[in-house]
Amino acid sequence: MTKIEVEVFDDAINSPIVRMPGRKFPGVVVQGDSLHMLWTYARDISKDVAGSAGSDAKELLDRLSELIAVYERALKAHGMRLPYNKLEH
């Protein structure tokens, strides 16, 4: 784990806006349980839609799956438990 200083543009509880060192634009911090909820919604939608909407839903699911994997690896590496029950990804 590395401790760094970040710029905080807004400290909203569930979606703070921060800028990491070296980045031009700030980003939104999504809490792990909220990230998992977004992944769950995308998974469910991707099962139910077809055509180009289905393709977009699949792309969204794939991107969120990548974020979930990074998040879960980081917590595991630091001996932390997940803030949600892990589903099969």
C-alpha positions as CSV (number, residue, x, y, z in Angstrom):
1,M,0.0,0.0,0.0
2,T,1.3,3.4,-0.9
3,K,0.1,6.6,0.8
4,I,-0.1,9.6,-1.5
5,E,-1.7,13.0,-1.5
6,V,-4.7,13.6,-3.8
7,E,-6.7,16.7,-4.6
8,V,-10.3,16.4,-3.3
9,F,-12.8,18.4,-5.4
10,D,-15.8,17.1,-3.5
11,D,-15.9,14.8,-0.5
12,A,-19.4,13.3,-1.1
13,I,-19.8,10.2,1.1
14,N,-20.5,7.7,-1.7
15,S,-18.8,9.4,-4.7
16,P,-15.9,11.7,-3.8
17,I,-14.3,13.5,-6.7
18,V,-10.5,13.3,-6.5
19,R,-7.5,13.9,-8.8
20,M,-4.6,11.6,-8.6
21,P,-1.0,12.9,-9.0
22,G,0.0,13.3,-12.6
23,R,-3.6,13.2,-13.9
24,K,-5.2,16.1,-15.8
25,F,-8.7,15.4,-14.8
26,P,-10.3,14.2,-11.6
27,G,-12.1,10.9,-11.2
28,V,-15.0,9.6,-9.2
29,V,-14.2,7.2,-6.4
30,V,-16.8,4.4,-6.4
31,Q,-17.1,2.4,-3.1
32,G,-16.6,-1.3,-3.5
33,D,-20.2,-2.2,-2.5
34,S,-21.5,0.3,-5.0
35,L,-19.2,-1.0,-7.7
36,H,-20.5,-4.5,-7.1
37,M,-24.1,-3.3,-7.4
38,L,-23.3,-1.6,-10.7
39,W,-21.7,-4.9,-11.9
40,T,-24.8,-6.9,-10.8
41,Y,-27.1,-4.5,-12.7
42,A,-25.0,-4.8,-15.8
43,R,-24.9,-8.6,-15.6
44,D,-28.6,-8.8,-15.3
45,I,-29.2,-6.4,-18.2
46,S,-26.8,-8.2,-20.4
47,K,-28.7,-11.4,-19.9
48,D,-32.0,-9.8,-21.0
49,V,-31.2,-7.6,-24.0
50,A,-30.3,-8.5,-27.6
51,G,-28.9,-6.7,-30.7
52,S,-26.7,-3.7,-30.4
53,A,-28.1,-2.9,-26.9
54,G,-26.9,-6.4,-25.9
55,S,-23.5,-5.7,-27.3
56,D,-23.3,-2.4,-25.3
57,A,-24.5,-4.1,-22.2
58,K,-21.9,-6.8,-22.6
59,E,-19.2,-4.1,-23.0
60,L,-20.4,-2.4,-19.9
61,L,-20.3,-5.7,-18.0
62,D,-16.8,-6.5,-19.3
63,R,-15.5,-3.1,-18.1
64,L,-17.1,-3.4,-14.7
65,S,-15.8,-7.0,-14.4
66,E,-12.3,-5.6,-14.9
67,L,-12.8,-3.0,-12.2
68,I,-14.2,-5.6,-9.8
69,A,-11.2,-7.9,-10.4
70,V,-8.7,-5.2,-9.7
71,Y,-10.7,-4.2,-6.6
72,E,-10.9,-7.7,-5.3
73,R,-7.2,-8.4,-5.9
74,A,-6.2,-5.2,-4.1
75,L,-8.3,-6.0,-1.0
76,K,-7.1,-9.6,-0.9
77,A,-3.4,-8.5,-1.2
78,H,-4.0,-6.4,1.9
79,G,-5.9,-9.0,3.9
80,M,-9.2,-7.1,3.7
81,R,-12.6,-8.7,3.3
82,L,-15.0,-7.7,0.6
83,P,-17.9,-5.4,1.5
84,Y,-20.2,-7.7,-0.4
85,N,-20.8,-11.4,-1.0
86,K,-18.7,-12.4,-4.0
87,L,-20.7,-13.8,-6.9
88,E,-19.1,-15.7,-9.8
89,H,-17.5,-13.2,-12.2
